[in-house]
Structure formats: structure tokens, C-alpha cells
Amino acid sequence: MDYLFWRKNTIRRKNTIRRPEDDRDPYPWIIWYIWKARNDKLFRGIDRDPLELVRYAESECQAWYNAKESIHTPPRASITEETQTLSLDNMCMVDGSWTSTYQFSGIGWFWKDNTGKIQLMGTQNLRMRETALHSELEALKWALECMLQHSNCQNFGTDCKDLIAMVKDPQAWPNFSTELEVIQLILMCYSDFKITYVPRAQNEIADSLARNARSFHRSLCFIGCSIPVWYPRPPHV
């Protein structure tokens, strides 16, 4: 302790003021090894020489700083974030909508062909599911079934990252095992299934179809090439 509170302070007064990152003060190491020596004395009956202990702590401190300096940190490149538009051609976009205050959960999907034109869409409401993720699974299941019947589309898109995680690793989501088992069975009919994350801004149509179905005043199930006149029109359609 004499070293810590007297000799070290004397040395500090003699030295010039340095930047914090250049100050190699071994206090933390000294205190740590004092604590370890205390435990050795208390529990193992081993006495440590104080001067040897301080010198060892200082050497550990120096070794730590030397190792830190030897690690070369490359300069960080300037990264410019650019918003890239994901191609939705020949992709079926899906979405689910759920709130605890509504009677129904809503699901929706739309399919664009290779030219980027919407060829088919679907909107449906179901008895309210347990959670929003259950609604997302129902939306994907219905879209998978419809694409098997009406197109050769193998690519699906969603703005729900958890949905992608569930499909890729169903064992990690035991609370959704029933729904995931059904989806895995349907996927056996697909030769090259892919599911991709798409930002919400590029999934507005499916989102609108799902939300409108959720808030519809009676049971609803519609599949068609265009929106009926009696149904709220999604954006960009």
C-alpha cells in the first residue's frame, strides 16, 4: 500500500501530464494481484512477497499494453449507405396483420411475374390467431398453397425477419411447431423454394391486403387478378 499511495504519487508528480490513453497506470493489476494474494493466504496458507507481487503486476500491465499496441487497426473506410431497390419480379410477397382488439387476423399476398406485373393476389381474414407471428405463418402457408395451384413461383418475400428464421430453423420455435410442420409438408412440393427479407416500404400491397382483411366486417376470402370495386384499394395497384 505504501507503493500505491506514496511512491507512485511521487513519481506522478515528477512526470509530465500525459493523455489518458498514454497513462499506463498499473493500479488495476496491482489491486487484482493483492486480492489474489489475499485469497491464497486465507484459503491456501500461501504467503506472497509484496515486492515480487508488485513487480509481477507491473509486468502484466506492460504486457497487456504491448499486446494492445501490436494489434493493427486498419483505417475505417467511408461507407455510403445507398437504398437499393430489390427486384420483386416473379416473387410472391406475403404479410399478416394482427391486433388483440380485432375479431379477425388478416393475411394477404400478391404475385408479380417475370415482367414485374401483378398477376394474382389474395386477401383473407381468419379467426383471430394467438399472436402476430401466427398470422404471418398463416399468410405464408396460404400463399404457398395458392402458388402451387396457380403459378410456378418459387420465390417468396416478407418484411418479417422472424418468419424467415422460423422457416429456416423450425426446431428453434417450439411454440409454432404445429404451423411449421404444415409448412414443411407443403415445401416438399417445391423444388427451389426461397424466402427473402423485403423492407416494409416494398411490401405495401401485401400489408394493405392483410390490414383491410383484418378490419373487414365479415368473413372474407378473395383471390383474383384485380381488386374488387367493393374492397379498399391497396397503394400502387
RASULPE-V534805 format. One record per backbone hydrogen bond with DSSP energy under -0.5 kcal/mol. CO is the residue of the C=O (numbers start at 1). NH is the residue of the N-H. Records with the same first field share a line. If there is no record, write none. Layout:
CO: NH, NH
This chain:
1: 5
2: 6, 7
3: 8
6: 10
7: 11
8: 12
9: 13
10: 14
11: 15
19: 22, 23
20: 23
22: 24
23: 25
26: 30
27: 31
28: 32
29: 33
30: 34
31: 35
32: 36
33: 37
34: 38
35: 39
36: 40
37: 41
38: 42
39: 43, 44
40: 44, 45, 46
41: 45
49: 53
50: 54
51: 55
52: 56
53: 57
54: 58
55: 59
56: 60
57: 61
58: 62
59: 63
60: 64
61: 65
62: 66
63: 67
64: 68
65: 69
66: 70
67: 71
68: 71
70: 72
71: 73
72: 74
77: 79
78: 80
79: 81
82: 84
84: 86
88: 91
90: 155
91: 93, 112
92: 157
93: 110
95: 108
97: 106
99: 102
103: 128
105: 126
106: 97
107: 124
108: 95
109: 122
110: 93
111: 119, 120
112: 91
113: 90, 116
117: 113
120: 111
121: 224
122: 109
123: 222
124: 107
126: 105
131: 135
132: 136
133: 137
134: 138
135: 139
136: 140
137: 141
138: 142
139: 143
140: 144
141: 145
142: 146
143: 147
144: 148
145: 149
146: 150
147: 151
154: 194
155: 92
156: 196
157: 94
158: 198
159: 161
160: 164
161: 165
162: 166
163: 167
164: 168
165: 169
169: 172
170: 173
173: 176
174: 177
176: 180
177: 181
178: 182
179: 183
180: 184
181: 185
182: 186
183: 187
184: 188
185: 188
186: 189
187: 190
194: 156
196: 158
199: 202
200: 203
203: 207
204: 208
205: 209
206: 210
207: 211
208: 212
209: 213
210: 214
211: 215
213: 216
214: 104
220: 125
222: 123
224: 121
228: 231
234: 237
